[in-house]
Every structure is written in C-alpha cells, then in structure tokens.
C-alpha cells in the first residue's frame, strides 16, 4: 500500500445518490498480471479519470478502494471483489463480491456502494443473496445488484437492493441465451434490458447502464431511456482492449 493519509469521509446514502444521478461513473480495473495492475499505475489512472470529470468510481479490491478513498474522500465509490484471474467458464459462476465476507472487505476499505452478482444462481458460500443485501444495509451502505436479466432485476428489488445495474448482461448463460433469441448485437450495450427495467413499475430503484459502452452517443441514449447513471470501463481504462477494437474494426484482414 502506498503511503497515503487516510481521510475517510462518511456521506449519507442520499448524498451519494445525488452525486451520481445523471452522471458518468468510471470503472478503473485491471486484472492480475496485466501491466496496469501495478498499484502506482492504478492510482495514476484513478486520478486521471477524476481529473476528466468522472463523478464516481467503480473499483475492484481493497487496495484500490483504500487508495481512492484516501485521495478522493468525497467521491462515491462502488466497490467489488473478484478473482485475480477470471475463470474461463465465468458465464457459469458467481464471482463478483460473492460472499458477505467480500462485502465486508470492500466496506472496510471505504466503499459507499457494494456491488455484487445479483443473479439468482447458487453462491459459492451457500449464502442467500438476501442475506448479503441485509448485511450491507446493516453496515449503512447501498446495495447494488449486477444483473443480467429482467427477472433478476425484479428479484433484486424484491429483496431490497437499492440500485440495479445491467453489468452482467451477456456475461451469464441465461442472458447469452436470451440475447441470442432477441438477435441482440453482443458488442453493444443492452439498451433493451435498461428500457424494460426502467419502465417496470415494480423496479422503482435507480437503474444504471453498464457494459459495452464505447461511444458518447451510447451514453446519451442511455440517459434518454431513463438510466440513472452510466458506468464506463474498458473504453476508458483498458488500453489493450481499445487497441484490439481499433485493429478489429480499422484494419483490413
């Protein structure tokens, strides 16, 4: 851990949501063994996106959450845990903040919002999703469900989640099958899912669009459809993915 003065600022949940409404959140993450995973590099990346106007951060792991909280005490932080190396069969697994212990770790590190796999799949710990939500609320933090389908969104709201995010659309077996049936372009954000959730009377919580956002026009469309906020990740903070995209779409093969 770098030598930073920790100045934890406790914001009310209402203040946190007000800061994020109609704003852009940037996911600053790097996988283990990737060049950007270095602690000082991640700090620089966090500072860079904040200087560009990000209103919030989505961060993975205690190290980066603690560092960001120390530098930006009044910036809303969405915290998660995930494996150092994502398994090849990731679409079958619950791996984003899968347990209460993981939720506790990111809260202790300084996260204002705890994001977690909000699907209805069995969790590796055997814990119920509702137990994790209750645990987060007891710690006076906001519970954000990363979902992949409409049914999952409804269930998340039913058990008390404060925020819904479309993060996992296209990353679970269930959503991959649904999207294929609907002939959805797998390279584009799931605007259909966003729109369905936003217009459902039972899903009366903030809905965030996350996943496969590459163009400013897509961000504008998300807000037009009623997104509470938008999370952008790879298009800003993962240079190797940006290069791959330019090669794939710009070079003749």
C-alpha positions as CSV (number, residue, x, y, z in Angstrom):
1,X,0.0,0.0,0.0
2,X,1.3,3.4,-0.9
3,X,1.9,5.8,2.0
4,X,-1.2,8.0,1.9
5,X,-3.0,9.8,4.7
6,X,-6.4,8.1,5.1
7,X,-9.2,10.6,5.5
8,X,-12.4,8.7,5.4
9,X,-15.5,10.9,4.7
10,X,-18.8,9.4,5.5
11,X,-21.5,10.6,3.2
12,X,-25.2,9.9,3.6
13,X,-26.7,7.5,1.1
14,X,-28.9,10.3,-0.2
15,X,-25.9,12.5,-0.8
16,X,-24.1,9.6,-2.6
17,X,-27.1,9.0,-5.0
18,X,-27.5,12.7,-5.6
19,X,-23.8,12.9,-6.7
20,X,-24.3,10.1,-9.2
21,X,-27.6,11.0,-10.7
22,X,-27.3,11.7,-14.4
23,X,-23.6,11.3,-14.2
24,X,-20.8,9.1,-15.5
25,X,-19.0,6.6,-13.3
26,X,-15.7,5.2,-14.5
27,X,-14.7,1.6,-13.7
28,X,-11.0,1.6,-13.1
29,X,-9.9,-2.0,-13.0
30,X,-7.0,-4.1,-14.2
31,X,-6.6,-7.9,-14.0
32,X,-3.8,-9.5,-12.1
33,X,-0.6,-9.8,-14.2
34,X,-1.7,-7.1,-16.7
35,X,0.7,-4.2,-16.9
36,X,-1.7,-1.7,-15.4
37,X,-2.3,-3.8,-12.3
38,X,0.7,-2.0,-10.6
39,X,-0.5,-0.1,-7.6
40,X,1.0,3.3,-8.6
41,X,-0.3,2.9,-12.1
42,X,-3.8,2.3,-10.8
43,X,-3.6,5.4,-8.6
44,X,-2.5,7.4,-11.6
45,X,-5.4,6.1,-13.6
46,X,-7.9,6.9,-10.9
47,X,-6.5,10.5,-10.7
48,X,-6.7,10.8,-14.4
49,X,-10.3,9.8,-14.8
50,X,-11.3,12.0,-11.9
51,X,-9.5,15.0,-13.5
52,X,-11.5,14.3,-16.6
53,X,-14.8,14.8,-14.7
54,X,-15.9,11.3,-13.5
55,X,-18.5,11.7,-10.8
56,X,-17.9,8.2,-9.3
57,X,-15.6,5.2,-9.4
58,X,-16.1,1.5,-9.6
59,X,-13.1,-0.3,-8.2
60,X,-12.1,-3.9,-7.6
61,X,-10.2,-4.9,-4.5
62,X,-9.4,-3.4,-1.1
63,X,-6.1,-1.9,-2.3
64,X,-7.5,0.4,-5.0
65,X,-10.6,1.2,-2.9
66,X,-8.5,2.3,0.0
67,X,-6.2,4.4,-2.1
68,X,-9.0,6.1,-4.0
69,X,-10.8,6.8,-0.7
70,X,-7.7,8.4,0.7
71,X,-7.2,10.7,-2.3
72,X,-10.9,11.4,-3.0
73,X,-12.8,11.3,0.3
74,X,-16.0,12.9,-1.2
75,X,-16.2,10.8,-4.3
76,X,-18.8,8.0,-4.4
77,X,-17.1,4.6,-4.7
78,X,-18.7,1.4,-5.9
79,X,-16.6,-1.5,-4.5
80,X,-16.4,-5.1,-5.6
81,X,-14.2,-8.1,-5.2
82,X,-13.4,-10.5,-8.0
83,X,-10.8,-13.3,-8.6
84,X,-7.3,-12.3,-9.6
85,X,-7.8,-14.4,-12.7
86,X,-11.3,-14.7,-14.1
87,X,-12.1,-18.4,-14.8
88,X,-12.7,-19.4,-18.5
89,X,-16.2,-20.6,-17.5
90,X,-17.0,-17.2,-16.0
91,X,-20.5,-17.2,-17.5
92,X,-21.5,-20.1,-15.2
93,X,-20.1,-18.7,-12.0
94,X,-20.9,-16.2,-9.3
95,X,-17.6,-14.3,-8.8
96,X,-18.4,-10.6,-8.2
97,X,-18.5,-10.0,-4.5
98,X,-19.9,-13.5,-3.9
99,X,-20.0,-13.5,-0.1
100,X,-20.7,-11.4,3.0
101,X,-17.0,-11.6,3.8
102,X,-16.3,-10.0,0.4
103,X,-18.9,-7.3,1.0
104,X,-17.4,-6.6,4.4
105,X,-13.9,-6.3,2.9
106,X,-14.9,-3.6,0.4
107,X,-16.9,-1.7,3.1
108,X,-14.0,-1.7,5.4
109,X,-11.8,-0.4,2.6
110,X,-14.1,2.6,2.1
111,X,-16.7,1.7,-0.5
112,X,-20.0,3.6,-0.3
113,X,-21.8,1.2,-2.6
114,X,-21.3,-2.5,-2.6
115,X,-21.9,-4.1,-6.0
116,X,-22.3,-7.9,-6.2
117,X,-23.6,-10.6,-8.5
118,X,-27.3,-10.1,-8.3
119,X,-28.4,-13.2,-10.3
120,X,-30.4,-16.0,-8.7
121,X,-27.6,-18.5,-9.2
122,X,-26.2,-20.5,-6.3
123,X,-23.4,-18.7,-4.5
124,X,-20.2,-20.5,-3.7
125,X,-20.6,-19.8,0.0
126,X,-24.1,-21.2,0.1
127,X,-25.3,-17.8,1.4
128,X,-28.5,-16.3,0.2
129,X,-28.5,-13.2,-1.8
130,X,-30.9,-11.6,0.6
131,X,-28.5,-12.2,3.5
132,X,-25.8,-10.3,1.7
133,X,-28.1,-7.4,1.0
134,X,-29.2,-7.3,4.7
135,X,-25.6,-7.4,5.7
136,X,-24.7,-4.4,3.5
137,X,-27.7,-2.5,4.9
138,X,-26.7,-3.2,8.5
139,X,-23.4,-1.5,7.6
140,X,-25.3,1.5,6.3
141,X,-24.1,1.1,2.8
142,X,-26.0,0.9,-0.5
143,X,-26.5,-2.5,-2.1
144,X,-26.1,-2.6,-5.9
145,X,-27.2,-5.7,-7.8
146,X,-25.3,-6.5,-11.0
147,X,-27.9,-8.4,-13.0
148,X,-28.2,-9.9,-16.5
149,X,-31.9,-10.4,-17.0
150,X,-35.2,-8.7,-16.2
151,X,-36.3,-11.4,-13.8
152,X,-33.1,-10.9,-11.9
153,X,-33.8,-7.2,-11.7
154,X,-37.2,-7.8,-10.2
155,X,-35.9,-10.3,-7.7
156,X,-33.2,-7.9,-6.7
157,X,-35.7,-5.1,-6.0
158,X,-37.9,-7.6,-4.1
159,X,-35.2,-8.4,-1.7
160,X,-34.3,-4.8,-1.0
161,X,-31.5,-3.8,-3.4
162,X,-31.0,-0.1,-3.7
163,X,-29.6,0.1,-7.2
164,X,-29.8,-2.2,-10.3
165,X,-27.0,-2.3,-12.9
166,X,-27.1,-4.2,-16.2
167,X,-23.4,-5.2,-15.7
168,X,-23.8,-8.9,-16.3
169,X,-26.0,-8.8,-19.4
170,X,-24.1,-11.0,-21.9
171,X,-21.9,-12.5,-19.3
172,X,-24.2,-15.2,-17.9
173,X,-25.5,-18.3,-19.6
174,X,-29.1,-17.1,-19.1
175,X,-28.6,-13.7,-20.6
176,X,-26.5,-15.0,-23.5
177,X,-29.4,-17.3,-24.5
178,X,-31.9,-14.5,-24.2
179,X,-29.9,-12.1,-26.2
180,X,-29.3,-14.7,-28.9
181,X,-33.1,-15.2,-29.2
182,X,-33.6,-11.5,-29.4
183,X,-30.8,-11.2,-32.0
184,X,-29.0,-8.6,-29.9
185,X,-25.6,-7.4,-31.1
186,X,-23.2,-8.8,-28.5
187,X,-20.9,-5.8,-28.9
188,X,-23.5,-3.2,-28.0
189,X,-24.9,-2.1,-24.6
190,X,-28.2,-3.8,-23.5
191,X,-30.5,-0.9,-24.1
192,X,-33.5,-3.2,-24.3
193,X,-32.9,-4.5,-20.8
194,X,-32.4,-1.0,-19.5
195,X,-35.6,0.2,-21.0
196,X,-37.6,-2.7,-19.8
197,X,-36.4,-2.3,-16.2
198,X,-36.8,1.5,-16.2
199,X,-40.4,1.2,-17.4
200,X,-41.4,-1.6,-14.9
201,X,-43.5,-0.3,-12.0
202,X,-42.0,-2.9,-9.6
203,X,-38.4,-1.8,-10.4
204,X,-38.7,1.5,-8.6
205,X,-35.0,2.0,-7.8
206,X,-32.2,3.7,-9.7
207,X,-31.1,1.7,-12.8
208,X,-27.5,2.0,-14.1
209,X,-26.4,1.0,-17.6
210,X,-23.1,-0.7,-17.6
211,X,-21.4,-2.9,-20.2
212,X,-20.0,-2.4,-23.7
213,X,-20.3,1.4,-23.8
214,X,-17.8,2.7,-26.4
215,X,-19.3,5.9,-27.8
216,X,-20.6,9.1,-26.3
217,X,-23.8,8.7,-28.4
218,X,-24.4,5.5,-26.4
219,X,-24.2,7.3,-23.2
220,X,-26.6,9.9,-24.4
221,X,-29.0,7.2,-25.5
222,X,-28.8,5.5,-22.1
223,X,-29.9,8.8,-20.4
224,X,-32.7,9.3,-22.9
225,X,-34.0,5.8,-22.0
226,X,-34.0,6.7,-18.3
227,X,-30.7,5.5,-16.9
228,X,-29.9,6.9,-13.5
229,X,-26.2,6.8,-14.3
230,X,-23.8,5.2,-16.7
231,X,-20.7,3.1,-15.9
232,X,-17.9,3.2,-18.5
233,X,-14.9,0.9,-18.1
234,X,-12.9,-0.7,-21.0
235,X,-13.4,2.2,-23.4
236,X,-11.5,4.5,-21.0
237,X,-9.3,2.4,-18.7
238,X,-8.2,-0.7,-20.6
239,X,-5.8,0.3,-23.4
240,X,-5.2,-3.3,-24.6
241,X,-9.0,-3.7,-25.2
242,X,-9.1,-0.3,-27.0
243,X,-6.2,-1.3,-29.3
244,X,-7.9,-4.7,-30.1
245,X,-11.0,-2.8,-31.0
246,X,-9.2,-0.4,-33.4
247,X,-7.4,-3.4,-35.0
248,X,-10.6,-5.4,-35.4
249,X,-12.6,-2.5,-36.8
250,X,-10.0,-0.4,-38.5
251,X,-7.7,-2.9,-40.3
252,X,-8.5,-4.9,-43.4
253,X,-7.7,-8.6,-42.9
